[in-house]
Structure formats: C-alpha cells, structure tokens
Amino acid sequence: MSVVRIPPTLRTETGGEREVIVEAETVRDLLDDLTSRFPGLQGQLEYANVYVGGEDIRTRDGYETPVAESDTVILLPAMAGGSPAENAAHFPRH
C-alpha cells in the first residue's frame, strides 16, 4: 500500500488527514480511490501536480505511472495569483 501525503490546503476535504494509505497499481487508480473516499477532492485534484517517489508523473507515464507499495505519493495543488496587467504599472519593479 502506498502513502499519499495530503497538503494542508486539501486536508479539509480529508477530515484533517495528513496521510492516506491507498492500494493502487497506477496513479489513475490511486486518484480514483481518493476521490471515491473523499468526494470533495474531485475538483481540487484536477489541477494538482502529482509526484511518485519524488518524480513528477508528467516526466514518466502520466496517470498511467505505476505506483509501488513502497512509494510515497505527494499531491501538490497548483497555485495561481497576481494582479491584472493594468495594476502592475502601479508597482515598482526594483
């Protein structure tokens, strides 16, 4: 079984769980299991980066990346922010 580390921003959806144990063969299976157990994660995981054993799944086989029993899986939600371009002119660069 693999350990999935839940970041603080997603813990409200997992009842405060920091880590969840999941049995899965691929990242797709793992995410399906997580969203089945914690339906509130469904929309949150759409933009999350997933790392298996410290490697970004985008550099491997994507959602078909194998997950071994000893793997730690990290979910890292994408962050966005900033100001509209018209506001940027009001702030000095240096």
N, CA and C of each residue as an Amber inpcrd file, in Angstrom:
protein
   282
   0.8330000  -1.1780000   0.0000000   0.0000000   0.0000000   0.0000000
   0.8780000   1.2400000   0.0000000   0.4600000   2.2400000  -0.7310000
   1.2160000   3.4770000  -0.8620000   0.6940000   4.5290000   0.1080000
   1.5940000   5.4070000   0.4950000   1.2380000   6.5330000   1.3490000
   1.0360000   7.7520000   0.4600000  -0.1070000   8.4140000   0.6120000
  -0.3770000   9.6540000  -0.1150000  -0.3250000  10.7790000   0.9020000
   0.5680000  11.7330000   0.6790000   0.6690000  12.8890000   1.5700000
  -0.3170000  13.9560000   1.1110000  -1.1400000  14.3930000   2.0490000
  -2.1710000  15.3770000   1.7620000  -1.6780000  16.7480000   2.2260000
  -1.5820000  17.7230000   1.3200000  -1.1180000  19.0560000   1.7160000
  -2.1710000  19.7710000   2.5660000  -1.7460000  20.7400000   3.3660000
  -2.6800000  21.4480000   4.2520000  -3.9060000  22.0180000   3.5390000
  -3.7440000  22.4930000   2.3240000  -4.8710000  23.1040000   1.6120000
  -5.9520000  22.1020000   1.2300000  -5.6420000  20.8190000   1.2470000
  -6.6320000  19.7940000   0.8860000  -7.1480000  19.0040000   2.0890000
  -6.5870000  19.2520000   3.2420000  -6.9520000  18.4470000   4.4180000
  -8.3840000  18.6580000   4.8830000  -8.9870000  19.7750000   4.5470000
 -10.3920000  19.9670000   4.9280000 -11.2730000  18.9470000   4.2210000
 -10.8170000  18.4930000   3.0580000 -11.5840000  17.5050000   2.2890000
 -11.3530000  16.0760000   2.7710000 -10.2800000  15.8690000   3.5600000
  -9.9570000  14.5180000   4.0390000 -10.1690000  14.3770000   5.5420000
 -10.9340000  15.2870000   6.1140000 -11.1820000  15.2120000   7.5540000
  -9.9410000  15.4680000   8.3790000  -9.0090000  16.2410000   7.8350000
  -7.7890000  16.5800000   8.5500000  -6.6550000  15.5860000   8.3820000
  -6.8820000  14.5280000   7.6290000  -5.8400000  13.5050000   7.4280000
  -4.6250000  14.1100000   6.7220000  -3.4430000  13.8540000   7.2650000
  -2.1920000  14.3030000   6.6400000  -1.6810000  13.2800000   5.6320000
  -1.9400000  12.0390000   5.9300000  -1.5300000  10.9420000   5.0530000
  -2.6820000   9.9570000   4.9320000  -2.8080000   9.3960000   3.7500000
  -3.8450000   8.4060000   3.4840000  -3.1660000   7.2020000   2.8440000
  -3.5300000   6.0240000   3.2770000  -2.9870000   4.7940000   2.7080000
  -3.9080000   4.3520000   1.5730000  -3.3100000   4.0920000   0.4150000
  -4.0870000   3.7080000  -0.7650000  -3.4290000   2.5010000  -1.4170000
  -4.2500000   1.5730000  -1.8540000  -3.7500000   0.4290000  -2.6140000
  -4.1460000   0.6510000  -4.0670000  -3.1400000   0.8310000  -4.9270000
  -3.4050000   1.1140000  -6.3390000  -2.2130000   0.6810000  -7.1760000
  -2.4890000   0.3730000  -8.4350000  -1.4180000  -0.0200000  -9.3500000
  -0.8950000   1.1560000 -10.1560000  -1.7570000   2.1400000 -10.4100000
  -1.3570000   3.3170000 -11.1900000  -1.8320000   4.5790000 -10.4780000
  -1.3070000   5.7050000 -10.9230000  -1.7450000   6.9870000 -10.3740000
  -3.2390000   7.1810000 -10.6280000  -3.7120000   6.7930000 -11.7890000
  -5.1480000   6.9170000 -12.0910000  -5.9860000   6.1500000 -11.0630000
  -5.5890000   4.9050000 -10.7650000  -6.3020000   4.1030000  -9.7670000
  -6.2550000   4.7740000  -8.3960000  -5.1000000   5.3120000  -8.0610000
  -4.9140000   5.9660000  -6.7750000  -5.8450000   7.1760000  -6.6490000
  -5.8910000   8.0080000  -7.6870000  -6.7520000   9.1940000  -7.6550000
  -8.2240000   8.8100000  -7.6400000  -8.5790000   7.7550000  -8.3620000
  -9.9660000   7.2700000  -8.3360000 -10.3550000   6.8300000  -6.9250000
  -9.4350000   6.1220000  -6.2660000  -9.6980000   5.6720000  -4.8990000
  -9.8590000   6.8700000  -3.9640000  -8.9500000   7.8280000  -4.0730000
  -9.0240000   9.0090000  -3.2120000 -10.3290000   9.7720000  -3.3940000
 -10.7140000  10.0030000  -4.6510000 -11.9350000  10.7800000  -4.8900000
 -13.1900000   9.9860000  -4.5430000 -13.0950000   8.6760000  -4.5530000
 -14.2130000   7.8470000  -4.1100000 -14.3910000   7.9650000  -2.5970000
 -13.2850000   7.9510000  -1.8870000 -13.3200000   8.0540000  -0.4250000
 -13.5680000   9.4720000   0.0600000 -13.0480000  10.4400000  -0.6960000
 -13.1560000  11.8540000  -0.3250000 -13.6670000  12.6430000  -1.5310000
 -14.9690000  12.6250000  -1.7860000 -15.5310000  13.2520000  -2.9910000
 -15.1850000  14.7340000  -3.1470000 -14.9510000  15.4180000  -2.0490000
 -14.5990000  16.8360000  -2.1180000 -13.2700000  17.1010000  -2.8030000
 -12.4480000  16.0750000  -2.9540000 -11.1570000  16.2330000  -3.6330000
 -11.2950000  16.3030000  -5.1500000 -12.4140000  15.8350000  -5.6750000
 -12.5850000  15.7080000  -7.1270000 -12.1480000  16.9700000  -7.8770000
 -12.7400000  18.0960000  -7.5840000 -12.3960000  19.3320000  -8.2860000
 -11.0260000  19.8630000  -7.9200000 -10.5580000  19.5340000  -6.7270000
  -9.2660000  20.0290000  -6.2610000  -8.0900000  19.3500000  -6.9640000
  -8.2530000  18.0860000  -7.3050000  -7.1400000  17.3280000  -7.8800000
  -6.9550000  17.5700000  -9.3710000  -7.9300000  18.2020000  -9.9810000
  -7.8450000  18.4520000 -11.4220000  -6.5860000  19.2400000 -11.7900000
  -6.1770000  20.1420000 -10.9200000  -5.0240000  20.9920000 -11.2110000
  -3.8200000  20.6880000 -10.3260000  -3.8580000  19.5740000  -9.6210000
  -2.7510000  19.2250000  -8.7310000  -1.6220000  18.5490000  -9.5060000
  -0.4060000  18.8200000  -9.0860000   0.7510000  18.0980000  -9.5980000
   0.9280000  16.8700000  -8.7130000   1.2870000  15.7640000  -9.3250000
   1.4190000  14.5050000  -8.5920000   2.8550000  14.0070000  -8.7380000
   3.4360000  13.6380000  -7.6000000   4.8010000  13.1200000  -7.5730000
   4.7860000  11.7250000  -6.9670000   5.4220000  10.7950000  -7.6450000
   5.5440000   9.4210000  -7.1560000   7.0220000   9.1610000  -6.9270000
   7.3660000   8.8430000  -5.6890000   8.7690000   8.6120000  -5.3770000
   9.6400000   9.8180000  -5.6880000   9.0800000  11.0120000  -5.5410000
   9.8280000  12.2420000  -5.7870000   9.8850000  12.6770000  -7.2370000
   9.2840000  11.9130000  -8.1450000   9.3030000  12.2540000  -9.5720000
   7.9300000  12.7160000 -10.0430000   7.9290000  13.7970000 -10.8010000
   6.7020000  14.3280000 -11.3860000   6.1620000  13.3180000 -12.3950000
   4.8950000  12.9600000 -12.2770000   4.3370000  11.9490000 -13.1840000
   4.3300000  12.4220000 -14.6310000   4.4150000  13.7330000 -14.8540000
   4.4370000  14.2460000 -16.2370000   5.7210000  13.8540000 -16.9570000
   6.7760000  13.5310000 -16.1970000   8.0360000  13.1000000 -16.8100000
   8.1040000  11.5810000 -16.9220000   7.0710000  10.9240000 -16.4650000
   7.0080000   9.4620000 -16.5410000   5.8690000   9.0550000 -17.4650000
   4.9060000   8.3140000 -16.9600000   3.7930000   7.8330000 -17.7880000
   2.4780000   8.5260000 -17.4680000   2.5510000   9.7330000 -16.9180000
   1.3350000  10.4680000 -16.5940000   0.4780000   9.6910000 -15.6130000
  -0.8290000   9.6660000 -15.8660000  -1.7480000   8.9790000 -14.9590000
  -1.5760000   7.4660000 -14.9850000  -0.8570000   6.9600000 -15.9600000
  -0.5880000   5.5140000 -16.0220000   0.7240000   5.1520000 -15.3230000
   1.3600000   6.1050000 -14.6530000   2.5830000   5.8390000 -13.9020000
   2.2990000   4.7790000 -12.8410000   3.1050000   3.7230000 -12.8070000
   2.9030000   2.6840000 -11.7920000   3.1700000   3.2160000 -10.3800000
   2.4390000   2.6810000  -9.4300000   2.6230000   3.0320000  -8.0250000
   2.9630000   1.7470000  -7.2790000   4.1570000   1.7130000  -6.7010000
   4.5900000   0.5390000  -5.9360000   4.1220000   0.6610000  -4.4880000
   4.0700000  -0.4670000  -3.8100000   3.6260000  -0.4690000  -2.4130000
   4.4810000   0.4260000  -1.5310000   5.7520000   0.5410000  -1.8510000
   6.6590000   1.3250000  -1.0160000   6.7130000   2.8000000  -1.4080000
   5.9770000   3.1960000  -2.4390000   6.0300000   4.5800000  -2.9140000
   5.2820000   5.5410000  -1.9980000   5.8410000   6.7430000  -1.9120000
   5.1370000   7.8590000  -1.2960000   4.6710000   8.7470000  -2.4300000
   3.4070000   9.1150000  -2.3950000   2.8170000   9.9590000  -3.4300000
   2.5100000  11.3100000  -2.8000000   2.9510000  12.3560000  -3.4690000
   2.7220000  13.7160000  -2.9760000   1.8040000  14.4370000  -3.9420000
   0.7790000  15.0570000  -3.3910000  -0.1370000  15.8850000  -4.1720000
   0.2260000  17.3370000  -3.9020000   0.4410000  18.0920000  -4.9590000
   0.8290000  19.4880000  -4.8140000  -0.1140000  20.3470000  -5.6460000
  -1.0890000  20.9770000  -4.9920000  -2.0360000  21.7950000  -5.7480000
  -1.3340000  22.9500000  -6.4460000  -1.7550000  23.2240000  -7.6610000
  -1.2100000  24.3580000  -8.4020000  -1.6880000  25.6430000  -7.7420000
  -0.8260000  26.6280000  -7.7290000  -1.1720000  27.9280000  -7.1620000
  -1.1860000  28.9590000  -8.2750000  -2.0630000  29.9060000  -8.1560000
  -2.1400000  30.9960000  -9.1240000  -2.3870000  32.2770000  -8.3560000
  -2.0960000  33.3550000  -8.9920000  -2.3410000  34.6340000  -8.3360000
  -1.7480000  35.7530000  -9.1510000  -1.7380000  36.9060000  -8.5530000
  -1.1820000  38.0570000  -9.2340000  -2.2410000  39.1110000  -9.4590000
  -1.8300000  40.1310000 -10.1660000  -2.7090000  41.2610000 -10.4420000
  -2.9330000  41.3810000 -11.9310000  -4.0590000  41.9580000 -12.3050000
  -4.2550000  42.2420000 -13.7280000  -3.1500000  43.1630000 -14.2360000
  -2.8380000  43.0780000 -15.5040000  -1.7390000  43.8480000 -16.0960000
  -1.8690000  45.3400000 -15.8270000  -3.0820000  45.8740000 -15.8360000
  -3.2360000  47.3180000 -15.6300000  -2.8270000  47.7430000 -14.2220000
  -2.8740000  46.8290000 -13.2560000  -2.4360000  47.1520000 -11.8990000
  -0.9240000  47.0640000 -11.7480000  -0.2740000  46.2940000 -12.5760000
   1.1700000  46.0840000 -12.4600000   1.9490000  47.3710000 -12.6450000
   1.4590000  48.2870000 -13.4510000   2.1670000  49.5430000 -13.7100000
   2.2950000  50.3910000 -12.4500000   1.4740000  50.1780000 -11.4590000
   1.4950000  50.9750000 -10.2340000   2.5500000  50.5120000  -9.2380000
   3.1590000  49.3630000  -9.4860000   4.1210000  48.8130000  -8.5460000
   5.5220000  48.8340000  -9.1490000   6.4840000  49.4590000  -8.4430000
   7.8560000  49.4940000  -8.9680000   8.4640000  48.0970000  -9.0080000
   9.2970000  47.8580000  -9.9830000   9.9420000  46.5470000 -10.1470000
  11.1330000  46.3790000  -9.2070000  11.8710000  47.4430000  -8.9270000
  13.0610000  47.3430000  -8.0570000  13.1530000  48.5250000  -7.1420000
